[in-house]
Amino acid sequence: MTVVSIARYLTDFSAPPAADEPEIADPDERQRLVADPGPTLAEQLAMARAAGREEERARANSELEARLAQEAAAHRAAMEEARARWAAEEGARIGDGLSSALKELRASLEAEVARALRPVVESGLRVRTVHAVSDAVSTLLDHGGHELVRVSGPADLLEAVRTRLGRASDAVVFEAGAGAEVRVAAGATLIETELGAWIRRLDEACD
């Protein structure tokens, strides 16, 4: 069994100070160091732990702020995307509704205008019909060489044609009948107006 002296583990305070440890010659400095030797090992460990906790807390706060900023940016981006999508959908819906409303308004205005102008247009059509029939009859009488020209149609239009033809109407046979069209017959020649078709179009526009 080997016996080791404990003296080898104890500091020898009788030895002179090492060369790299300068001797403190100032009595005041020596007294200050004796009075305040500095923090103990336990105090140093406590301060180190406190500094570590503070550093960890600062790092955690920094990471939290970065994460919050990232989440806020993602939230803003999502809100912007949702707002843009809503604006596009609402714009399309409003556009469709406006287009439909404009179509309905246009149809309503067209019907109102047609109803307001119907008497004027119908009167104009009748006047044009009378003029066209009168001109056709005059041409047949002057150049057709027909012995008989027969005109049939509504009584009021026949009377207007008779008046416009004047004395030439004596050579024409007028036959009042039902329907809106005026027909002119002379031999193999047959002329028929389209007044009824125009009046039907007016009625459709007024509906």
C-alpha positions in Angstrom: 0.0 0.0 0.0 1.5 3.3 -1.0 1.1 6.2 1.4 0.9 9.7 -0.1 1.5 12.8 2.0 -1.4 15.3 2.0 1.2 18.0 2.0 1.6 17.8 -1.7 -2.0 19.0 -2.1 -1.7 22.0 0.2 -0.5 25.4 -0.8 2.8 26.3 0.6 2.3 29.9 1.9 5.9 30.1 3.1 7.2 30.1 -0.5 8.1 33.4 -2.1 5.6 34.8 -4.7 6.1 33.6 -8.2 7.8 35.9 -10.7 4.6 36.4 -12.8 2.6 37.5 -9.7 3.8 41.0 -8.9 4.1 41.8 -5.2 1.7 44.5 -4.1 3.8 47.2 -2.5 1.1 49.8 -1.9 -0.3 49.3 1.6 -3.6 50.9 0.7 -4.1 48.7 -2.3 -3.2 45.6 -0.2 -5.8 46.7 2.4 -8.4 47.3 -0.3 -7.9 43.8 -1.7 -8.1 42.3 1.8 -11.3 44.2 2.6 -12.9 43.5 -0.8 -11.5 40.3 -2.2 -14.1 40.3 -5.1 -17.0 38.0 -5.7 -16.9 34.5 -4.4 -17.1 31.4 -6.7 -20.7 31.0 -5.8 -21.4 34.6 -6.6 -19.6 34.3 -9.9 -21.6 31.2 -10.8 -24.8 33.0 -9.9 -23.9 36.0 -12.0 -23.0 33.7 -14.9 -26.3 31.9 -14.6 -28.1 35.3 -14.5 -26.3 36.5 -17.6 -27.1 33.3 -19.4 -30.8 33.6 -18.5 -30.8 37.2 -19.7 -29.1 36.2 -22.9 -31.6 33.4 -23.4 -34.5 35.7 -22.6 -33.2 38.3 -25.2 -32.7 35.6 -27.8 -36.3 34.2 -27.1 -37.7 37.7 -27.4 -35.9 38.3 -30.6 -37.2 35.0 -32.0 -40.7 35.8 -30.8 -40.6 39.2 -32.5 -39.4 37.7 -35.7 -42.1 35.1 -35.7 -44.8 37.6 -34.9 -43.5 39.8 -37.7 -43.6 36.8 -40.1 -47.1 35.9 -39.0 -48.3 39.5 -39.4 -46.8 39.7 -42.9 -48.5 36.4 -43.8 -51.8 37.7 -42.4 -51.5 40.9 -44.4 -50.8 38.9 -47.5 -53.8 36.7 -46.9 -56.0 39.7 -46.3 -54.8 41.3 -49.5 -55.5 38.2 -51.4 -58.9 37.8 -49.9 -59.7 41.5 -50.6 -58.5 41.1 -54.2 -60.6 38.0 -54.7 -63.6 39.6 -53.1 -63.2 42.7 -55.3 -63.0 40.5 -58.4 -66.0 38.5 -57.5 -68.1 41.5 -56.5 -66.9 43.4 -59.6 -68.1 40.5 -61.8 -71.4 40.3 -59.9 -72.0 44.0 -60.0 -71.0 44.1 -63.7 -73.4 41.2 -64.5 -76.2 42.9 -62.6 -75.5 46.3 -64.2 -75.4 44.7 -67.7 -78.7 42.9 -67.0 -80.2 46.1 -65.6 -79.1 48.1 -68.6 -80.6 45.5 -70.9 -83.9 45.6 -69.1 -83.8 49.4 -69.1 -83.0 49.5 -72.8 -85.9 47.0 -73.6 -88.2 49.1 -71.4 -87.2 52.3 -73.1 -87.5 50.8 -76.6 -91.0 49.6 -75.7 -92.0 53.0 -74.4 -90.6 54.8 -77.4 -92.3 52.3 -79.7 -95.6 52.8 -77.9 -95.2 56.6 -78.1 -94.2 56.6 -81.8 -96.6 53.9 -82.9 -99.4 56.3 -84.0 -96.9 58.4 -85.9 -95.1 55.5 -87.5 -98.4 53.8 -88.4 -99.7 57.0 -89.9 -96.5 57.4 -91.9 -96.7 53.8 -93.1 -100.3 54.4 -94.3 -99.3 57.6 -96.1 -96.5 55.8 -97.8 -98.8 52.9 -98.7 -101.3 55.3 -100.2 -98.6 57.0 -102.3 -97.1 53.7 -103.4 -100.5 52.2 -104.5 -101.5 55.4 -106.2 -98.2 55.6 -108.1 -98.6 51.9 -109.1 -102.2 52.4 -110.3 -101.2 55.5 -112.3 -98.4 53.5 -114.0 -100.7 50.7 -114.9 -103.3 53.1 -116.3 -100.8 55.1 -118.3 -98.5 52.3 -119.6 -100.1 49.0 -118.9 -102.8 48.9 -121.5 -105.1 47.1 -119.1 -108.8 47.3 -119.5 -109.5 46.9 -115.8 -107.5 47.8 -112.7 -108.9 46.5 -109.4 -107.8 47.8 -106.0 -108.9 46.1 -102.8 -108.2 46.7 -99.1 -109.3 48.7 -96.1 -111.9 51.3 -96.9 -110.0 54.3 -95.4 -106.9 53.5 -97.5 -109.0 53.0 -100.7 -110.6 56.4 -100.1 -107.2 58.0 -99.7 -106.0 56.3 -102.9 -109.1 57.4 -104.8 -108.6 61.0 -103.6 -105.0 61.0 -104.7 -105.7 59.6 -108.1 -108.3 62.2 -108.8 -110.1 61.8 -112.1 -108.0 58.8 -113.0 -109.8 56.9 -110.2 -112.9 56.6 -112.6 -111.0 53.8 -114.4 -110.3 51.9 -111.2 -112.6 49.4 -109.4 -112.3 49.8 -105.7 -113.4 46.9 -103.4 -113.3 47.5 -99.7 -112.5 44.4 -97.7 -111.0 43.0 -94.4 -107.3 42.9 -93.6 -104.6 45.6 -93.6 -103.1 45.0 -97.0 -103.9 46.8 -100.2 -103.9 44.7 -103.4 -103.8 46.0 -107.0 -104.7 43.6 -109.7 -104.5 44.3 -113.5 -104.5 41.2 -115.7 -101.6 39.0 -114.7 -100.1 41.8 -112.6 -100.6 41.6 -108.8 -99.2 44.2 -106.4 -99.6 43.7 -102.6 -98.4 46.0 -99.8 -96.7 44.9 -96.6 -98.5 47.3 -94.3 -99.7 44.5 -92.0 -96.2 43.1 -91.5 -94.9 46.5 -90.5 -97.8 47.0 -88.1 -97.1 43.6 -86.5 -93.5 44.6 -86.0 -94.7 47.7 -84.3 -96.9 45.7 -82.0 -94.1 43.4 -81.1 -91.8 46.3 -80.3 -94.5 47.7 -78.0 -94.9 44.5 -76.0 
